[in-house]
C-alpha cells in the first residue's frame, strides 16, 4: 500500500464507507418506522436490548466516520483534479451545489432525516481550506471541535445538575401521535407537511447550524489524514494504529455507557454522543485498517467496498425503500414495527443492497447517482459502462 498513487482508488476508504452505511441504516431505521419524538428507552424485553445495543454501538458513532471520509475524499478528489490541471474550485462548487439540491429533494420529498444538506454546507466551508497546508486542516479541526463541544459541555454541566433526566426529544406525545396519524394514514399533502415539521423540529432553532459545526472538524481531520497519507501507508504505522484502536475502544465504551451507570440527563447524553460516539468511530476506522492488513479478514471485508462505491445511491435508496414500506402511500407500516423487527429489516435491506451493488458494478463504472453527480461536477457526460477487455 505504501507505493500507491493518489490517482488510484483507495479500497480501504470504500470498505469504511460501506461499513459506515450499515451503521447509519441501523440508527435511522427507528426514525423511518416511528416518530422522532418517541422515547426509545421505554422498550421492554428484546426490543429494549436491541435499542440498547444500537444506542451503544451505533448511535452517533457512524456519522463521524462518514464525515471523516467526506473530508478525506475531498482531498483525494482535489489532488486528482490538480494532476489533470482542472479548475477544482469550480468543479467542487458544482459538486456541492448538486449535493445541496439532492439533499433538499431528499429532505422534503422523501425523508426528513436527510444529512446531504449538511454535507453540502460543510463542503462549501471546506473550500476555504482548499489551498491550506495540512497543519491548517489539523488546527482547524482541533479548534472547531474544542471550542464548540467543550463550551457546550461546560454549559450543560452548569445547568443540568445531578438530577432529572433528559427530555428534549421525548416530551411531546401529542406531536408524536400526530406524526403517527399522518404517516400511517395521511394524504400526500399531510405527509409532506409532517415531513416538513419533522425536519424543522430537528434542524430548526440552530439545529442545522449545530450539525454543520459538529461535522466540520471531523471533515477537516479527514482531509488532514488524507494529506498525510496515513491510510494508504497504514502498514507503516501498524503499531500506532493498534494503540489508537485500543484506546479509542476503551474510551468509546466507557463514554457510550456513561448514562447507563450514572445519571441519564442532557450532560451525560451529550458526552455519550459527541465524545463517546467519536471515540467509537475512531475505533471502527482503525480496527478495519488493521484487519485489512490480514489476508483472511481482507477477503471478508472487501464485500463492503461495493456498497461503499455507491454510497450516495444506496443512502437514497434506503430512504426510498423504507418510506415506501412505512408511509401511507406505500405499505403503511409506520408505528407497527418493533425495534427488533426493524433492526432485522435493516440488516436484510443492507444485505440486498450489497448483492445489487456488486452485480451493478460488474457492468457499470459508477452507481446511478454517482454517475449523475460526476457528470454535473465536470460539466460533461461520462461513460458509465465498463469497457470490455479484448479476449
Backbone torsions as a table, in degrees:
resi	resn	phi	psi	omega
1	UNK	NA	-23.4	-173.4
2	UNK	-64.5	-27.2	-177.2
3	UNK	-96.1	13.5	-174.3
4	UNK	-70.8	138.1	179.1
5	UNK	-83.5	154.0	177.9
6	UNK	-65.5	-19.8	-177.9
7	UNK	-79.5	-16.0	179.9
8	UNK	-82.3	148.9	176.1
9	UNK	-76.0	133.3	-178.4
10	UNK	-89.3	109.5	-175.1
11	UNK	-62.0	-35.4	-179.6
12	UNK	-58.1	-36.5	179.8
13	UNK	-67.8	-40.4	177.2
14	UNK	-65.4	-38.9	178.0
15	UNK	-63.8	-46.9	179.3
16	UNK	-61.7	-41.6	-179.3
17	UNK	-66.0	-41.2	178.1
18	UNK	-65.4	-41.0	177.4
19	UNK	-64.2	-42.6	179.7
20	UNK	-62.1	-33.9	-179.2
21	UNK	-66.3	-30.2	174.7
22	UNK	-65.2	-48.1	179.2
23	UNK	-61.7	-38.7	179.6
24	UNK	-65.6	-39.8	177.8
25	UNK	-64.9	-40.6	178.3
26	UNK	-61.8	-37.9	178.4
27	UNK	-73.0	-39.6	-175.7
28	UNK	-74.8	-27.7	-172.9
29	UNK	-53.7	-44.8	177.9
30	UNK	-61.6	-26.9	180.0
31	UNK	-85.5	-20.8	168.8
32	UNK	-69.2	-39.3	-168.3
33	UNK	-96.8	-12.0	179.6
34	UNK	-155.0	173.0	-171.7
35	UNK	-69.3	145.6	175.0
36	UNK	-63.6	-15.5	-176.4
37	UNK	-89.0	-11.6	-177.3
38	UNK	-71.4	147.7	176.2
39	UNK	-84.8	106.7	-176.6
40	UNK	-82.7	-0.2	175.2
41	UNK	-94.3	6.9	178.7
42	UNK	-95.9	10.5	-179.5
43	UNK	-72.9	161.2	177.5
44	UNK	-124.3	157.9	172.3
45	UNK	60.1	-133.4	-176.1
46	UNK	-63.0	-36.9	178.1
47	UNK	-63.9	-37.0	178.7
48	UNK	-63.4	-46.5	-178.9
49	UNK	-68.5	-34.8	176.4
50	UNK	-64.8	-46.8	179.3
51	UNK	-62.2	-39.7	179.5
52	UNK	-65.4	-44.0	180.0
53	UNK	-61.7	-43.3	179.8
54	UNK	-69.2	-37.3	178.7
55	UNK	-61.5	-42.8	-177.3
56	UNK	-79.2	-45.3	-172.3
57	UNK	-85.6	-28.0	-169.3
58	UNK	-120.9	-43.1	-173.7
59	UNK	-56.2	125.5	177.9
60	UNK	63.3	14.5	-178.9
61	UNK	-110.7	-4.9	-178.1
62	UNK	-115.8	-27.1	174.8
63	UNK	-67.5	-32.2	174.2
64	UNK	-62.5	-37.4	178.5
65	UNK	-65.9	-41.9	178.9
66	UNK	-66.4	-39.8	178.5
67	UNK	-64.0	-42.7	175.5
68	UNK	-56.6	-46.7	-178.6
69	UNK	-66.7	-31.0	178.1
70	UNK	-64.1	-47.7	177.7
71	UNK	-65.8	-39.5	178.1
72	UNK	-60.3	-48.3	-176.9
73	UNK	-66.1	-32.9	178.5
74	UNK	-61.4	-41.9	178.9
75	UNK	-66.4	-42.8	179.0
76	UNK	-61.5	-42.2	179.4
77	UNK	-66.3	-42.2	178.8
78	UNK	-59.2	-44.1	-178.2
79	UNK	-66.6	-36.4	177.0
80	UNK	-65.1	-40.0	178.7
81	UNK	-65.6	-39.3	177.9
82	UNK	-62.9	-40.7	179.6
83	UNK	-63.8	-31.9	178.8
84	UNK	-90.1	0.0	-179.8
85	UNK	58.4	44.5	178.1
86	UNK	-103.8	151.7	-178.4
87	UNK	-74.6	91.4	-170.2
88	UNK	-69.8	-28.0	178.5
89	UNK	-63.1	-46.4	-179.9
90	UNK	-65.9	-40.9	-179.7
91	UNK	-67.5	-41.0	177.9
92	UNK	-64.9	-38.4	179.2
93	UNK	-60.8	-44.3	176.8
94	UNK	-65.7	-37.4	-179.2
95	UNK	-62.5	-44.5	-178.0
96	UNK	-76.8	-31.1	175.3
97	UNK	-64.8	-41.1	176.7
98	UNK	-61.8	-43.9	179.5
99	UNK	-61.9	-38.5	178.3
100	UNK	-64.2	-44.3	179.8
101	UNK	-63.4	-45.6	178.0
102	UNK	-61.5	-40.6	179.0
103	UNK	-62.8	-41.3	178.7
104	UNK	-64.6	-42.1	177.1
105	UNK	-63.3	-44.3	-179.6
106	UNK	-62.6	-45.7	-174.9
107	UNK	-66.6	-40.1	-170.5
108	UNK	-106.1	-10.9	178.2
109	UNK	-118.4	-10.5	-179.0
110	UNK	-124.9	-66.5	-176.5
111	UNK	-148.8	136.2	-174.4
112	UNK	-68.5	-20.6	-174.0
113	UNK	-82.4	29.3	-177.4
114	UNK	-61.6	144.8	175.3
115	UNK	-118.5	-8.1	-175.4
116	UNK	-67.3	-33.7	177.3
117	UNK	-59.7	-44.3	179.7
118	UNK	-63.6	-42.0	178.8
119	UNK	-63.3	-40.0	179.0
120	UNK	-62.4	-42.2	179.2
121	UNK	-67.9	-41.2	176.7
122	UNK	-62.9	-40.6	178.8
123	UNK	-58.9	-39.5	176.9
124	UNK	-61.6	-38.5	178.0
125	UNK	-68.7	-39.1	-178.9
126	UNK	-62.7	-24.9	178.0
127	UNK	-61.2	-25.0	177.2
128	UNK	-66.1	-20.7	-179.7
129	UNK	-101.1	8.5	-172.0
130	UNK	-55.9	-37.2	-177.9
131	UNK	-104.5	7.6	-175.4
132	UNK	-78.4	155.1	176.1
133	UNK	-73.4	160.3	-179.9
134	UNK	-54.5	-38.3	-178.0
135	UNK	-65.2	-26.3	176.1
136	UNK	-70.1	-36.5	175.5
137	UNK	-64.4	-43.1	179.9
138	UNK	-67.0	-44.5	179.4
139	UNK	-62.5	-41.6	178.0
140	UNK	-62.0	-40.5	179.2
141	UNK	-63.5	-46.8	-178.0
142	UNK	-65.2	-46.4	-177.7
143	UNK	-64.9	-47.5	-178.3
144	UNK	-62.5	-44.2	-179.2
145	UNK	-65.7	-46.9	-175.0
146	UNK	-67.5	-48.0	-176.8
147	UNK	-61.4	-46.4	-177.4
148	UNK	-67.7	-57.8	-167.1
149	UNK	-78.5	-34.1	176.9
150	UNK	-72.5	-29.3	174.7
151	UNK	-66.8	-43.2	179.4
152	UNK	-66.3	-42.5	178.3
153	UNK	-60.1	-42.6	179.1
154	UNK	-62.9	-44.0	179.8
155	UNK	-64.2	-46.1	179.7
156	UNK	-66.3	-36.0	178.2
157	UNK	-62.9	-31.9	-179.9
158	UNK	-82.4	-25.3	-173.9
159	UNK	-104.5	-26.6	-175.2
160	UNK	-76.0	-36.8	-176.5
161	UNK	71.1	-164.9	-178.2
162	UNK	-106.3	1.9	-178.2
163	UNK	-122.6	161.5	177.4
164	UNK	87.7	154.3	178.5
165	UNK	-111.9	158.4	-179.8
166	UNK	-69.2	141.1	-177.4
167	UNK	-143.4	16.1	-175.8
168	UNK	-64.2	-33.5	-175.2
169	UNK	-102.1	-0.1	-169.3
170	UNK	-123.8	5.5	-170.4
171	UNK	-95.2	-5.5	-172.3
172	UNK	-113.0	79.5	-178.0
173	UNK	-65.6	-32.5	-178.7
174	UNK	-63.5	-42.5	178.7
175	UNK	-67.2	-34.7	178.1
176	UNK	-64.8	-41.0	178.2
177	UNK	-65.5	-38.7	178.5
178	UNK	-63.6	-43.0	177.2
179	UNK	-62.6	-41.9	178.3
180	UNK	-58.1	-44.8	-179.0
181	UNK	-64.7	-46.3	-175.5
182	UNK	-68.6	-46.5	-178.0
183	UNK	-71.8	-31.1	-176.5
184	UNK	-85.0	-33.4	-173.1
185	UNK	-133.5	-3.3	-171.2
186	UNK	-77.6	166.8	174.6
187	UNK	-76.8	174.3	176.2
188	UNK	-58.8	-37.5	177.9
189	UNK	-65.8	-43.5	178.3
190	UNK	-59.9	-43.9	-178.0
191	UNK	-67.0	-39.8	178.0
192	UNK	-59.5	-48.6	-177.1
193	UNK	-71.0	-30.7	174.8
194	UNK	-67.3	-39.5	176.9
195	UNK	-62.5	-41.5	177.2
196	UNK	-61.6	-47.0	-179.6
197	UNK	-62.5	-40.0	178.9
198	UNK	-66.0	-40.3	178.5
199	UNK	-63.4	-42.0	179.4
200	UNK	-67.1	-35.4	178.0
201	UNK	-60.9	-41.3	-177.8
202	UNK	-80.7	-38.7	-169.8
203	UNK	-107.9	-13.7	179.9
204	UNK	-74.0	172.7	178.4
205	UNK	53.0	40.1	177.8
206	UNK	90.0	0.4	-178.5
207	UNK	-62.1	-43.5	179.6
208	UNK	-66.3	-41.9	178.5
209	UNK	-62.1	-40.6	179.1
210	UNK	-65.4	-40.6	178.4
211	UNK	-61.2	-45.3	178.5
212	UNK	-61.5	-44.7	-179.8
213	UNK	-65.4	-30.4	178.4
214	UNK	-74.5	-38.1	-178.5
215	UNK	-76.9	-30.5	-173.5
216	UNK	-55.6	-51.6	-178.9
217	UNK	-63.7	-31.4	177.9
218	UNK	-67.6	-40.2	176.4
219	UNK	-66.0	-41.2	178.6
220	UNK	-62.3	-41.1	178.8
221	UNK	-66.5	-38.5	176.0
222	UNK	-61.0	-40.8	176.7
223	UNK	-64.5	-37.7	177.3
224	UNK	-63.3	-47.1	-179.9
225	UNK	-61.1	-39.3	179.0
226	UNK	-61.9	-40.8	-178.7
227	UNK	-72.4	-25.5	177.0
228	UNK	-86.2	-9.0	176.9
229	UNK	61.0	35.5	-179.1
230	UNK	-72.3	-28.5	-179.9
231	UNK	-76.8	-47.6	179.2
232	UNK	-60.1	-34.8	-176.3
233	UNK	-108.4	34.7	-176.2
234	UNK	-59.5	-30.0	-179.0
235	UNK	-66.9	-17.7	177.6
236	UNK	-83.2	-17.6	-175.2
237	UNK	-120.0	29.2	-174.7
238	UNK	-56.8	-44.1	-178.6
239	UNK	-62.5	-44.7	179.4
240	UNK	-65.7	-44.0	-179.9
241	UNK	-61.8	-38.8	179.0
242	UNK	-63.5	-41.2	178.4
243	UNK	-65.8	-42.7	178.5
244	UNK	-63.0	-41.0	179.0
245	UNK	-60.6	-45.4	-178.7
246	UNK	-65.0	-48.5	-178.8
247	UNK	-64.4	-40.7	-179.7
248	UNK	-69.4	-31.9	176.0
249	UNK	-66.0	-47.4	180.0
250	UNK	-62.0	-48.5	-179.7
251	UNK	-64.9	-41.2	-178.0
252	UNK	-63.4	-47.2	-179.7
253	UNK	-66.2	-38.8	178.1
254	UNK	-63.1	-48.8	-176.4
255	UNK	-73.1	-34.3	179.6
256	UNK	-70.8	-25.5	179.0
257	UNK	-98.2	3.0	-177.2
258	UNK	-52.8	-46.7	179.8
259	UNK	-67.4	-16.6	-177.5
260	UNK	-81.6	-29.9	-179.5
261	UNK	-113.5	3.4	172.4
262	UNK	-122.1	-129.5	178.3
263	UNK	-109.9	135.2	-179.0
264	UNK	-92.3	94.4	176.8
265	UNK	-138.4	-172.2	-176.7
266	UNK	-61.0	-36.9	-177.3
267	UNK	-65.6	-53.2	-178.4
268	UNK	-69.2	-32.9	179.0
269	UNK	-66.0	-38.3	179.7
270	UNK	-66.6	-44.3	177.3
271	UNK	-62.2	-41.8	179.3
272	UNK	-57.7	-50.1	-174.0
273	UNK	-75.6	-50.4	-173.3
274	UNK	-75.1	-54.4	-175.5
275	UNK	-83.7	-42.5	177.6
276	UNK	-68.6	-43.8	179.8
277	UNK	-62.2	-43.3	179.4
278	UNK	-66.4	-39.5	178.6
279	UNK	-62.7	-44.6	-179.0
280	UNK	-68.7	-33.5	174.9
281	UNK	-61.8	-40.3	176.9
282	UNK	-62.2	-40.2	177.5
283	UNK	-62.9	-47.1	-179.6
284	UNK	-58.2	-46.0	-178.3
285	UNK	-64.2	-46.6	-177.2
286	UNK	-70.3	-38.5	-178.1
287	UNK	-69.6	-32.4	176.7
288	UNK	-68.7	-39.0	175.6
289	UNK	-60.9	-38.9	178.2
290	UNK	-67.9	-43.4	-178.1
291	UNK	-66.8	-31.6	179.2
292	UNK	-67.9	-13.0	175.8
293	UNK	-83.9	-9.6	177.5
294	UNK	-100.7	126.4	-173.7
295	UNK	-57.3	-43.1	-178.0
296	UNK	-63.6	-47.3	-179.8
297	UNK	-67.8	-36.5	180.0
298	UNK	-60.7	-42.1	178.6
299	UNK	-62.3	-36.2	-179.8
300	UNK	-74.6	-40.2	-174.6
301	UNK	-79.2	-19.1	-176.7
302	UNK	-61.0	-20.9	179.2
303	UNK	-59.7	-29.5	-178.5
304	UNK	-69.7	-19.3	-175.8
305	UNK	-65.3	-29.7	-175.6
306	UNK	-68.2	-46.1	178.5
307	UNK	-72.7	-27.6	177.2
308	UNK	-68.3	-35.6	178.2
309	UNK	-69.5	-19.1	179.9
310	UNK	-119.9	39.3	-171.3
311	UNK	-63.9	-39.6	179.8
312	UNK	-66.1	-46.2	177.6
313	UNK	-59.1	-46.8	-176.8
314	UNK	-70.6	-35.0	176.5
315	UNK	-61.7	-47.1	179.4
316	UNK	-68.0	-37.2	179.7
317	UNK	-64.6	-36.7	176.3
318	UNK	-59.0	-43.9	179.6
319	UNK	-65.8	-43.0	-178.9
320	UNK	-63.4	-47.8	-178.9
321	UNK	-64.1	-46.1	-175.8
322	UNK	-68.1	-40.7	178.4
323	UNK	-68.9	-31.7	174.4
324	UNK	-67.1	-31.9	177.9
325	UNK	-75.6	-39.3	-169.3
326	UNK	-99.4	-28.1	-175.4
327	UNK	-86.5	164.8	-173.3
328	UNK	-64.5	-31.6	179.7
329	UNK	-74.8	-2.7	174.1
330	UNK	-114.8	-122.7	-178.4
331	UNK	-89.4	-12.7	176.4
332	UNK	69.2	36.1	-179.7
333	UNK	-83.0	1.5	-174.5
334	UNK	-56.7	127.8	179.7
335	UNK	78.1	4.3	-175.5
336	UNK	-112.1	-0.9	-174.7
337	UNK	-112.4	134.3	179.5
338	UNK	-72.4	164.7	178.6
339	UNK	-61.1	-44.0	-179.1
340	UNK	-65.0	-45.6	179.9
341	UNK	-64.1	-38.1	177.4
342	UNK	-63.2	-37.8	177.9
343	UNK	-66.5	-41.6	175.4
344	UNK	-61.5	-41.2	178.3
345	UNK	-61.1	-41.4	179.4
346	UNK	-61.5	-43.7	-179.7
347	UNK	-65.4	-40.4	178.6
348	UNK	-64.7	-47.1	-180.0
349	UNK	-60.1	-44.1	179.7
350	UNK	-63.7	-40.4	179.2
351	UNK	-62.4	-41.2	177.1
352	UNK	-63.5	-41.0	178.5
353	UNK	-63.3	-36.3	176.7
354	UNK	-60.2	-46.2	-178.9
355	UNK	-65.0	-47.0	-178.7
356	UNK	-63.6	-42.6	-178.9
357	UNK	-62.9	-41.7	-179.9
358	UNK	-64.0	-43.0	178.8
359	UNK	-66.4	-41.5	-179.3
360	UNK	-59.9	-45.6	-175.2
361	UNK	-75.5	-5.4	171.1
362	UNK	-73.2	-25.1	-175.8
363	UNK	-113.5	-22.8	-175.2
364	UNK	-123.7	152.8	179.4
365	UNK	-79.2	-30.1	-175.5
366	UNK	-134.7	160.6	168.8
367	UNK	-70.7	163.0	-177.8
368	UNK	-56.2	-49.5	-179.1
369	UNK	-71.3	-35.0	177.7
370	UNK	-64.0	-36.6	178.9
371	UNK	-67.1	-46.2	178.2
372	UNK	-61.6	-44.3	179.5
373	UNK	-58.3	-42.0	-179.7
374	UNK	-66.5	-43.6	179.9
375	UNK	-62.7	-43.0	179.1
376	UNK	-66.1	-42.4	-177.9
377	UNK	-61.0	-46.5	-177.0
378	UNK	-86.3	-14.3	-179.0
379	UNK	72.1	26.9	177.2
380	UNK	-153.4	162.7	-178.5
381	UNK	-84.5	129.8	178.2
382	UNK	-104.6	149.5	173.9
383	UNK	-69.5	133.9	-179.0
384	UNK	-102.6	-28.6	179.6
385	UNK	-75.9	144.7	174.2
386	UNK	-73.6	139.3	177.7
387	UNK	-75.9	131.7	179.7
388	UNK	-76.0	134.1	177.9
389	UNK	-74.3	139.4	178.6
390	UNK	-65.0	138.0	-178.4
391	UNK	-80.6	NA	NA
